[in-house]
């Protein structure tokens, strides 16, 4: 990173036995990857779960909205809990909620009850929302310490999890493994991984440091400014681009291109792989060329990819669009987070707001795309996503590093 700053007043007590940067980075990589695996487990089985529930496209939009509603609740609670208990506590809580959600989704699928699946997705979303707030605050804080762009790479592990999970979903679809069985296996693996990774993280990253009176220290400097609002505008569009693929890509392939569920899982896994490649390469590219040029290029690439998916005459051409869509969308969320976190005083609070805005896009997207897809076709519904992505281009300059601020 080109800007150096000190951790915010929300940064924790200093501990003599704090885990090394390497241990923290490995644990965060595992946490991000596990979250991606969980998401891919759900998404890759949406056609099978949709069939088990006998739900229409519009009904699936409402069911999937449970994921976004839960995410918003998790974000709201997660930000408060990070300030009180630290990021590690919130990451652990989020993982347990996510795994509980998988169990409830599996139960709802077996019972063929859409409302149970919706409830499971709410648990799942609450776990993702709260857990990712903890993960991202921990990631931004680590990026500050090592003075290199590592947030995109950590998000790359999420995308790698999406790819691996998508391939597992492909195999499960091809072998006709029941969705509840698939979800249960993911649950057991995730629980074991969570028990390990939580122990590798520092206890109180992001927690308010108490003053001598026992009250949290508060800075007199404002934290909400026009630059932060521009970052919110960017992440609304780019998160919608990423989230719409996460929620709908398998069904776009199945319903929009007339392909089998197995093909939908392949294309979804392919999207996750392109996201992972973009994010793993993104740190070095950003450090060389700067955030703003990379962000503008990413937005344009994502827009071109979405246009191709909308207009493609067949699934092979559509797959080219998915490649560009994934590469272009890959850096939107992590770069906006890094930009929000380069404040020397309010990094955690600003990162929380930007992440919350991203989940707002996840909240709005599923039901809107489901409604439009029911009436105009699921591929045509992506025009809304395209408009949001192009709007982000107007504000891309806001990701430039802020001017060096003095210590407080």
C-alpha angles and dihedrals in degrees: 000000000000096000124069123199142154125256116273130257086260089066116113137252112288112252126199092218099046111150117261121263090249094054091047092049093049091048092048090048089054092047093051092046093049090052090051091049090052093050093047091049090059098039097046090055098044094104091052092044091046090053092047090052093041088224127165123230091261091048091050088052089057092045092050089049086072087070092054095043090051090048092055092049090048092050092050093048094038095057092052093046093049088057091049105034107014134250096284093062091049093048091052092047091048093052092051092049091048092052091046088054091055089053092051093046089052090050093049091050092052090049092043089229115144094195091057091052089049089053091048090051089052090056089044092049093046088054093048093045097049095035094050092048087056092044094049095047089049089047095049091048091050090048089055091052098047095038095221133105101263102142093083090051092050089051085050088067088056089054091045087054089052090052095047091044090049091053090049088050089051091054091045091051092046092049091043091236108176111254093234090056091049092049092048092054090051090050094056094046092047094051092054092048092048093053089056103042098047090062091058096060129087113257104234114026109152095013116133113257108233120232123228089271090056095250122119115264112253125198119222090219118100119245101192112080141148092268091057091049089052089052088052090054091051095050093047090062098038095044089051088053091052096038096048089057091047092051103036114016097099090048091046088057093044100041102021098045100023095240132144123266089252091060089048090056091049093052091046091051088048089054090052091050093052090049090051093049091049092050098044090051093039100080095059092041092051093048089053104040104021134249101273099053090045092048093050092049091048093052093049092047092050091049092052090049093051091049090054092050090051095049103030114130093211142010094263092060088042089056089058088055090049090054092054091041091054097045092046096047094044099088102036098089099039096043092050089049093050089049092051090048097054091085110112095219112023104035097132095045094048093046089050092054094048092048090048090054089053091055090048086064089051088051096051097038107065101053093039093051091043092052094045092043091054092054105030106019127273095261093051089051088067089075086083090056091048092053091050092049093050090049088058089061090068091062100037093112090068091079092071110118113266121245114275110275126207122253117266 
